[in-house]
């Protein structure tokens, strides 16, 4: 199978600017662009369609996704290289695909519904060593088992004091420097970055390089060549660390533990490290910064958190559902013909499971476009589902559960330092998020 060809110019979604953005410098409470009116359903879209990517409101997925879901949970999708596949927008169908071993995650067959310029280095070829997200059983099972012990709920709970200390240290530094601050650079990015570095045993001093490489990997603006080169550099860096870990008994952290496992090759350990390092900080950083922005834009919901009316874990679950930062979904390929939602998917056809659309399915979450931190949002698909469900989810939850209350307790008057419509949003990244979030207090 060939990898995606040249990409169309991906529209850079920007939030629609409200008619009269309030001047937040003088307003008692920040107000964000009002929730958009119910999207008008376009007259029967001709099938197949390209993946809708243009957002009309900062926190909502493109409105055409809801129209497609109403039509059917499974519709024809035209991929950037012109070939036809399937788009899953319904919650139950998304879960069914992700739980079904007949749908392969192997990168040889994966196609992405939005492509970067050039040939995507991640797809069309066998998985890179250690990149279990691109593998099926039994290779996937073998590698996942090696990691499972490091990410149990119990292990994550034991990390909580350390996460709290890291959060507090960054809040103190922010307070000392004074307003305004960039919540991304000063808080949302360094906190998960430091946590994953400590967990893996990667020197935090090296962050400038690995943060740049992982940002390139996830940026749709980076060319395929740039992404491939970032991947090579990340791999070389981690290979060097693993080799040093194999030589030194003093080395600490998950990478050093894995380095002692004779059943894993150096390439596999380095690949696992690259995957955990990049997935482990970009995603959580996006969820933290976008979560703070969403709460600032929904003051009544924020009050329910700060007053203690709703526990932080419920707020985190609802933010994960509402924001679903894997904005283009996850790719799968049926290894045999499968009948689903009344349609027959042929072996080898590309499938995109659109997680943001599934998490806004009114059949599963009543009034899904409303941020309601008091609802029971459990069962959402922000971390995927099935055997590839996010291995770092307990860590991400712990970081969010600790960071949100601590941030708003330290800065009760926290508000955006620019009109919310001017906050640059990440429609150009695989993970949705904010590039910068200027705040004052
Ligand atoms: C809010 C933050 C996060 C979100 C929204 C998120 C989301 C996801 C999703 C949707 C998948 C499934 C991909 C698929 O099915 O193809 C996934 C897998 C994965 N995630 Fe996360 N993730 C987050 C944080 C983390 C963290 C903190 C780590 C590491 C410490 C991590 C490591 C991984 C790995 C290794 C996989 C692949 C698992 C497998 O294939 O078995 N993620 N994540």
Boltz pocket constraint, residues with backbone or C-beta under 6 A from the ligand:
constraints:
  - pocket:
      binder: B
      contacts: [[A, 105], [A, 132], [A, 133], [A, 134], [A, 144], [A, 196], [A, 275], [A, 276], [A, 279], [A, 280], [A, 281], [A, 283], [A, 284], [A, 287], [A, 325], [A, 326], [A, 330], [A, 331], [A, 381], [A, 382], [A, 383], [A, 384], [A, 385], [A, 387], [A, 388], [A, 389], [A, 390], [A, 391], [A, 392], [A, 393], [A, 395], [A, 396]]
      max_distance: 6.0
